[in-house]
Every structure is written in C-alpha cells, then in structure tokens.
C-alpha cells in the first residue's frame, strides 16, 4: 500500500511541477497599450482574424460596433453572418466598461449578466486604424480593423508582435469578410 501511495504522490508531484512550468509562462503579465481614447475607439471594427472560440463557431463577416452610453459604459453590438459571408446576419448586444482608468486599455465586457470577460487592448495603431484585443490568460484574441481588409504586411507585423506577447500565431484564423 505504501508503495502505491508513494507512486501516486510522485505522479501527482510531477504533474504539479509540469503544470507549474506551463503556468509560469502563462503568468507572464500581458501588457496593454499605454492609453486608449475611448471616444476615438468607438465606432465600427471589422474582425480580420481571431483565435477559434465556441461562441463564434461558423461566423463570417464579423464586426463590432461600440458606442458610448449615457451611464459612461460602452454599448457593444457584435454581428456575424452564419455559415458564409452571405449567410443570415446574427447580432448580440452587450456592454463594456473600463476597469483601468489610467490606460483605458483594460475593460470588461458582458453580453449575459452576470457573466463578464476581460477585453484588453494589447495593440493599437496610433490613428486607431487597427486594434488587437486579448485577455490575460491568452485564451482569446481578436485582430480588428476599421476596414474589412488589412494589408498583408500590417497583418504579418501584428502576428510577429503577438508571438512576442505570448500568443501562438499558428492558432490565429482569418475571418472572411465580404
């Protein structure tokens, strides 16, 4: 019995240590941009690429529209077409709010109360022509643009910076737009 317990303890210890190693890499803090002017950030953003996720399964032509609400929060309307760029349009509305007023780059977003998620702006072009949004766990990622298309050299430079930020560029999928 003692041999079984010691073997079990050894296996659990090794599993813990191996998870700690992976966790240590993931705990490298995700840096956000130094400042976001929320007024400039509002408007329409087209999804150029993303990490695959369950809630956008079979979505094409995805876009987000942000607008300021009277209460200081941000109205969020996400739209995509199901099945193809010509598929039926579906939308979901929610709200976002700034949680880091020093930078305005860390937000929370909620589509279904009481659930919310981190929405961190990790890259932002100086004229607000593109933005990259992630979260601290690096489970989610979106590359957004003010236009439905992005120059390939711009896209490749975003991917290179994402790798430096701890994201896996191989997981990024492009979003077909009309």
C-alpha positions as CSV (number, residue, x, y, z in Angstrom):
1,X,0.0,0.0,0.0
2,X,2.8,2.4,0.9
3,X,4.4,1.8,-2.5
4,X,1.1,2.7,-4.2
5,X,0.7,5.8,-2.2
6,X,4.3,6.9,-2.8
7,X,3.9,6.2,-6.5
8,X,0.7,8.2,-6.5
9,X,2.4,11.1,-4.7
10,X,5.3,11.1,-7.1
11,X,2.9,11.2,-10.1
12,X,0.9,14.0,-8.6
13,X,4.1,15.9,-7.8
14,X,5.4,15.5,-11.3
15,X,2.1,16.6,-12.7
16,X,2.1,19.6,-10.4
17,X,5.6,20.6,-11.3
18,X,4.9,20.2,-15.1
19,X,1.8,22.3,-14.7
20,X,3.7,24.9,-12.8
21,X,6.2,25.3,-15.6
22,X,3.5,25.9,-18.1
23,X,1.6,28.1,-15.7
24,X,4.7,30.2,-15.1
25,X,4.9,31.0,-18.8
26,X,1.2,31.9,-18.9
27,X,1.6,34.1,-15.8
28,X,3.9,36.5,-17.6
29,X,1.7,39.6,-17.4
30,X,0.0,40.5,-20.7
31,X,0.9,44.2,-21.4
32,X,-1.7,46.6,-22.7
33,X,-1.2,49.7,-24.7
34,X,-0.3,52.8,-22.7
35,X,-3.5,54.7,-23.4
36,X,-6.8,54.4,-25.3
37,X,-9.0,57.4,-26.1
38,X,-12.4,55.8,-25.7
39,X,-14.1,58.4,-27.9
40,X,-11.7,57.5,-30.8
41,X,-12.1,53.8,-30.1
42,X,-15.9,53.9,-30.6
43,X,-17.3,53.1,-34.0
44,X,-17.2,50.1,-36.3
45,X,-14.5,47.5,-36.2
46,X,-14.2,44.6,-38.6
47,X,-12.8,41.3,-37.4
48,X,-9.7,40.4,-39.5
49,X,-8.7,37.4,-37.5
50,X,-9.2,35.6,-34.2
51,X,-8.4,32.6,-32.1
52,X,-11.1,30.0,-32.6
53,X,-13.8,30.0,-29.9
54,X,-17.1,28.3,-29.4
55,X,-19.3,31.4,-29.4
56,X,-18.1,32.4,-32.9
57,X,-18.4,29.0,-34.5
58,X,-19.4,29.2,-38.1
59,X,-19.2,33.1,-38.1
60,X,-18.2,35.0,-41.1
61,X,-18.1,38.8,-41.8
62,X,-17.8,39.5,-38.1
63,X,-17.8,43.1,-36.9
64,X,-18.3,45.0,-33.7
65,X,-19.9,48.5,-33.2
66,X,-19.0,50.4,-30.0
67,X,-20.8,53.5,-28.8
68,X,-20.9,55.5,-25.6
69,X,-23.9,55.1,-23.3
70,X,-25.3,57.8,-21.1
71,X,-24.1,56.0,-18.0
72,X,-20.4,56.1,-19.2
73,X,-20.3,52.5,-20.2
74,X,-19.9,51.3,-23.8
75,X,-22.6,49.7,-25.8
76,X,-21.3,46.7,-27.8
77,X,-23.1,45.2,-30.8
78,X,-21.3,42.1,-32.3
79,X,-22.6,40.9,-35.6
80,X,-21.7,38.0,-37.8
81,X,-23.1,36.0,-40.7
82,X,-23.7,32.3,-40.1
83,X,-22.3,29.8,-42.5
84,X,-20.9,32.2,-45.1
85,X,-20.3,35.8,-45.8
86,X,-23.8,35.9,-47.4
87,X,-25.4,33.9,-44.6
88,X,-28.1,35.1,-42.2
89,X,-26.9,38.0,-40.0
90,X,-27.0,37.5,-36.3
91,X,-26.2,40.1,-33.6
92,X,-25.7,40.1,-29.9
93,X,-25.7,43.3,-27.7
94,X,-23.8,43.9,-24.5
95,X,-21.9,46.4,-22.6
96,X,-18.3,47.1,-21.7
97,X,-16.7,49.3,-19.0
98,X,-13.2,50.5,-18.3
99,X,-11.6,48.8,-15.3
100,X,-8.2,50.6,-15.6
101,X,-8.8,54.3,-15.9
102,X,-5.1,55.1,-16.1
103,X,-4.8,53.4,-19.5
104,X,-8.5,52.7,-20.5
105,X,-7.0,49.6,-22.2
106,X,-8.4,47.1,-19.7
107,X,-12.1,46.6,-20.0
108,X,-14.7,44.1,-19.0
109,X,-17.4,43.1,-21.5
110,X,-20.7,41.4,-20.7
111,X,-23.3,40.0,-23.0
112,X,-25.2,37.9,-20.5
113,X,-25.4,39.2,-16.9
114,X,-23.8,38.3,-14.5
115,X,-21.0,37.0,-16.7
116,X,-18.2,39.2,-18.0
117,X,-14.9,38.7,-19.6
118,X,-11.6,40.6,-19.9
119,X,-11.2,42.8,-23.0
120,X,-7.6,44.0,-23.1
121,X,-6.4,46.2,-25.9
122,X,-2.8,45.0,-26.5
123,X,-2.0,46.6,-29.8
124,X,-3.5,49.8,-31.2
125,X,-2.4,51.7,-34.3
126,X,-1.8,55.4,-33.5
127,X,-4.6,56.6,-35.8
128,X,-7.0,53.8,-34.5
129,X,-6.9,52.1,-37.9
130,X,-6.4,48.7,-36.2
131,X,-6.5,47.2,-32.7
132,X,-5.7,43.8,-31.2
133,X,-7.7,42.6,-28.3
134,X,-6.8,39.7,-25.9
135,X,-7.2,38.6,-22.4
136,X,-4.7,37.8,-19.6
137,X,-5.0,34.1,-20.0
138,X,-4.3,34.4,-23.7
139,X,-7.3,32.1,-24.4
140,X,-9.0,34.7,-26.6
141,X,-7.7,37.0,-29.3
142,X,-9.1,39.3,-32.0
143,X,-7.4,41.4,-34.7
144,X,-9.7,44.3,-35.6
145,X,-9.6,46.9,-38.4
146,X,-11.6,49.9,-39.3
147,X,-11.9,48.4,-42.8
148,X,-12.9,44.9,-43.8
149,X,-9.5,44.3,-45.3
150,X,-6.0,44.7,-44.0
151,X,-2.7,45.0,-45.8
152,X,-0.8,41.7,-45.6
153,X,2.4,43.4,-44.3
154,X,0.5,45.0,-41.5
155,X,-1.2,41.7,-40.6
156,X,2.2,39.9,-40.6
157,X,3.8,42.5,-38.3
158,X,0.8,42.2,-35.9
159,X,1.4,38.4,-35.8
160,X,5.1,38.9,-35.1
161,X,4.3,41.1,-32.1
162,X,1.6,38.7,-30.9
163,X,4.3,36.0,-30.7
164,X,6.4,38.3,-28.6
165,X,3.3,38.8,-26.4
166,X,2.9,35.1,-25.7
167,X,0.3,34.3,-28.3
168,X,0.6,31.4,-30.8
169,X,0.3,32.9,-34.4
170,X,-0.4,29.4,-35.7
171,X,-3.7,29.4,-33.9
172,X,-4.9,32.6,-35.5
173,X,-7.6,32.1,-38.1
174,X,-8.5,34.8,-40.6
175,X,-12.2,35.9,-40.7
176,X,-13.7,36.1,-44.2
177,X,-15.3,39.4,-44.9
178,X,-17.5,40.5,-47.9
